Amino acid sequence: MPGYLALAAATAMYALGIVAQTVAARRAAPGRGFGLLARLAADRLYLLGFAGQVGGFVLAFVARAELPLYLVQAGSSCAVGVATAFGVLALGWRVRPVEVAVLVAMALGLLLLAGASAPSVADEIPVRTGLVALGAPLLVVLLVTRRAKGVVPVAVAAGVAYAVVAVASRSLADEPPLELPHYPLLWLMVLAALVGQAGLAVALQRGSATATVATMDSVTVVVTSVVGVLALGDRVAPGRGWWVAVGVALVVAGVLALGRASRPAPAEPVAAAREAA
């Protein structure tokens, strides 16, 4: 139960961060990149949103100690849906019927994943194996980020980097917090987060913010779900394997659909929030 509560709180914190940073960015003077972020850094509401993003990451890390990656990552990706629903109910945001349908589909997918999940502690990743198996994809990500000219390959690469973050943290989450600095995988996880952040920044410069973030999140959910089940011992309730397949498909399709359906005005602040976090 603590894992489910941590995941629910993480999703809520991520959503809080998205809403607060969206409102702050909309009322700020027009700008781009670091100049805009520098102005927003003086806005208390924006800083509240940033704190929500950080809190969401910490709580998601705690949830990974006992919950499978397919559920935790899907829950984190659904935060944008929770933020949208809150914006509609509390702030009067307007959404189109297609967006409402997408939110319902994402909620159904998350319920299926929650119903199919079986709490467990992840299998430990040996140090050498982890450094090679998780470090090699980062080298590919760096190469793609530097040389690829299109936005999609870079967004996919960023999604892979964040998948490395999730896989490493799933293996580390049950360790005593004070001992974590002694684990090489922790520093690989930090490196992967920086690489993913750099890839996201490059992708945001080249294409639509919502499409970029949606592509990245979708890759992360799919990769972590597969790796979690095949390599980390993530368990599925007996007879409910198809729940996981359908649930992941609904969440991924929902994230991609929101990325395509969202209008530019609300989209950019959401991406800025992710970049800042």
C-alpha positions in Angstrom: 0.0 0.0 0.0 2.8 2.6 0.7 3.9 2.2 -2.9 0.5 3.0 -4.3 0.1 6.0 -2.0 3.6 7.2 -3.0 2.6 6.8 -6.7 -0.7 8.6 -6.3 1.1 11.4 -4.4 3.8 11.6 -7.1 1.2 11.9 -9.9 -0.5 14.6 -7.9 2.8 16.5 -7.3 3.7 16.3 -11.0 0.3 17.6 -11.9 0.6 20.4 -9.3 3.9 21.3 -10.9 2.5 21.4 -14.4 -0.5 23.6 -13.4 1.5 26.0 -11.3 4.2 26.4 -13.9 1.6 26.7 -16.7 -0.2 29.6 -14.9 3.1 31.3 -14.1 4.4 31.0 -17.6 1.1 32.3 -19.2 1.2 35.5 -17.1 4.9 36.2 -17.7 6.1 38.5 -20.4 6.8 36.7 -23.7 10.2 35.1 -24.1 12.1 31.9 -24.9 14.7 29.6 -23.5 16.9 30.6 -20.5 15.7 34.2 -20.6 12.1 33.2 -19.9 13.2 30.7 -17.2 15.3 33.4 -15.5 12.2 35.6 -15.3 10.1 32.8 -14.1 12.6 31.9 -11.4 11.5 35.1 -9.6 7.9 34.0 -9.6 6.9 32.2 -6.4 4.1 30.3 -8.2 6.6 29.0 -10.7 9.0 27.9 -7.9 6.1 26.1 -6.3 5.5 24.3 -9.5 9.2 23.4 -9.7 9.1 22.1 -6.1 6.1 19.9 -7.2 8.2 18.4 -10.0 11.0 17.6 -7.6 8.6 16.2 -5.0 7.0 14.1 -7.7 10.4 12.6 -8.7 11.2 11.8 -5.1 7.9 10.1 -4.5 8.1 8.2 -7.8 11.5 6.9 -6.6 9.9 5.7 -3.4 7.1 4.0 -5.3 9.6 2.1 -7.5 10.8 0.3 -4.3 7.8 -2.0 -4.5 5.8 -1.2 -7.6 6.5 -2.4 -11.2 7.9 0.1 -13.7 5.0 -0.3 -16.1 2.7 1.2 -13.4 5.0 3.9 -12.0 6.0 5.3 -15.4 2.4 5.2 -16.7 1.3 7.0 -13.6 3.9 9.7 -14.0 3.0 10.1 -17.7 -0.7 10.5 -16.7 0.2 13.6 -14.6 -0.4 15.8 -17.6 -4.0 14.4 -17.7 -4.5 15.0 -14.0 -3.2 18.6 -14.5 -5.6 19.1 -17.4 -8.6 17.8 -15.4 -7.7 20.1 -12.4 -7.3 23.0 -14.8 -10.8 22.4 -16.2 -12.4 22.0 -12.8 -10.6 24.7 -10.8 -9.3 27.2 -13.3 -11.8 27.1 -16.0 -9.6 25.8 -18.7 -11.4 24.7 -21.9 -10.9 21.4 -23.5 -12.3 19.8 -26.6 -14.4 16.6 -26.7 -11.5 14.7 -28.1 -9.3 15.7 -25.2 -11.9 14.5 -22.7 -12.1 11.2 -24.5 -8.3 10.9 -24.3 -8.3 11.6 -20.6 -10.9 8.9 -20.0 -8.9 6.4 -22.0 -5.7 7.3 -20.0 -7.6 6.8 -16.7 -8.9 3.5 -17.9 -5.4 2.4 -18.9 -4.0 3.4 -15.5 -6.8 1.5 -13.7 -6.0 -1.6 -15.7 -2.3 -1.4 -14.8 -3.0 -0.8 -11.2 -5.3 -3.9 -11.2 -2.7 -6.0 -12.9 0.3 -5.0 -10.8 1.8 -7.2 -8.1 4.1 -5.4 -5.6 7.6 -6.8 -5.5 11.2 -5.8 -4.9 13.2 -5.5 -8.1 16.1 -7.9 -8.8 19.4 -6.4 -8.1 21.4 -5.3 -11.1 25.1 -6.3 -10.8 27.4 -3.3 -10.9 29.4 -4.3 -14.0 26.3 -5.5 -15.9 24.4 -2.4 -15.0 27.2 -0.1 -16.1 27.5 -1.8 -19.4 23.9 -2.5 -20.1 22.7 0.9 -19.1 25.8 2.9 -20.0 25.9 1.7 -23.6 22.4 3.2 -24.5 23.6 6.5 -23.1 26.5 6.6 -25.6 24.0 6.0 -28.4 21.7 8.8 -27.0 24.6 11.2 -27.0 25.6 10.3 -30.5 22.0 10.7 -31.7 21.6 14.0 -29.9 24.7 15.5 -31.5 24.2 14.2 -35.0 20.5 13.6 -35.7 18.9 16.5 -37.6 15.2 15.6 -37.0 13.2 16.2 -33.8 11.8 12.7 -33.5 15.1 10.8 -33.3 16.3 13.2 -30.6 13.0 12.9 -28.6 13.2 9.2 -28.8 16.8 9.3 -27.6 15.8 11.5 -24.6 13.1 8.9 -23.8 15.7 6.2 -23.8 17.8 8.2 -21.4 14.9 8.7 -19.0 14.2 5.0 -19.3 17.7 4.4 -18.0 16.9 6.7 -15.1 13.8 4.7 -14.3 15.4 1.3 -14.6 18.4 2.2 -12.4 16.2 3.8 -9.8 13.9 0.7 -9.7 16.9 -1.3 -8.7 18.2 1.2 -6.1 14.9 2.3 -4.6 14.8 -0.3 -1.8 18.4 0.4 -0.6 19.0 2.5 2.6 19.0 6.2 1.5 22.3 7.0 3.3 24.1 4.2 1.4 22.9 5.2 -2.0 25.9 7.5 -2.8 28.1 4.3 -2.6 26.3 2.7 -5.5 27.8 3.4 -8.9 24.3 3.0 -10.5 23.2 6.1 -8.6 25.7 8.2 -10.4 24.9 6.5 -13.7 21.3 7.5 -13.0 22.3 11.1 -12.5 24.3 11.1 -15.7 21.4 9.6 -17.6 19.1 12.4 -16.2 21.5 15.0 -17.5 21.8 13.3 -20.9 18.0 13.1 -21.1 17.7 16.8 -20.1 20.2 17.8 -22.8 18.3 15.7 -25.4 15.0 17.2 -24.4 16.4 20.7 -24.7 17.7 20.0 -28.2 14.4 18.5 -29.3 12.4 21.4 -27.9 14.4 23.8 -30.0 13.5 21.9 -33.2 9.9 21.0 -32.9 6.5 21.2 -31.1 6.8 21.1 -27.3 3.8 18.8 -26.8 4.8 16.4 -29.6 8.3 16.2 -28.2 7.3 15.5 -24.7 4.7 13.0 -25.8 7.2 11.1 -27.9 9.7 11.1 -25.1 7.2 9.9 -22.5 5.8 7.2 -24.7 9.3 5.8 -25.4 10.1 5.8 -21.7 6.9 4.0 -20.7 7.3 1.3 -23.3 11.0 0.7 -22.7 10.7 0.6 -18.9 7.7 -1.7 -19.1 9.5 -4.3 -21.2 12.7 -4.1 -19.3 10.9 -4.2 -15.9 9.0 -7.4 -16.7 11.9 -9.2 -18.6 14.9 -8.2 -16.6 14.0 -6.7 -13.2 11.4 -9.2 -12.0 8.4 -6.9 -12.2 5.4 -9.1 -11.5 1.9 -9.3 -13.0 -1.1 -10.7 -11.3 -2.0 -14.2 -12.6 -4.1 -14.1 -15.8 -3.8 -10.4 -16.1 -0.9 -10.0 -18.6 -3.3 -8.7 -21.2 -4.4 -6.0 -18.7 -0.8 -4.7 -18.8 -0.6 -4.8 -22.6 -3.9 -2.9 -23.0 -3.2 -0.5 -20.1 0.2 0.5 -21.5 -1.3 0.9 -25.0 -4.0 3.1 -23.7 -1.6 5.3 -21.7 0.9 5.6 -24.6 -1.9 6.3 -27.1 -3.3 8.9 -24.7 0.0 10.7 -24.2 0.6 10.8 -28.0 -3.0 12.0 -28.6 -2.7 14.8 -26.1 0.6 15.8 -27.7 -1.1 16.1 -31.0 -4.4 17.6 -29.8 -3.0 20.2 -27.4 -2.9 23.8 -28.6 0.3 25.8 -28.5 -0.8 28.1 -25.7 -1.0 25.5 -22.9 1.7 23.3 -24.5 4.8 25.4 -24.1 4.6 25.9 -20.3 4.2 22.2 -19.8 7.3 21.5 -21.7 9.1 24.3 -19.9 8.1 22.7 -16.6 9.6 19.4 -17.7 12.8 21.1 -18.8 13.1 23.0 -15.6 12.6 19.8 -13.5 
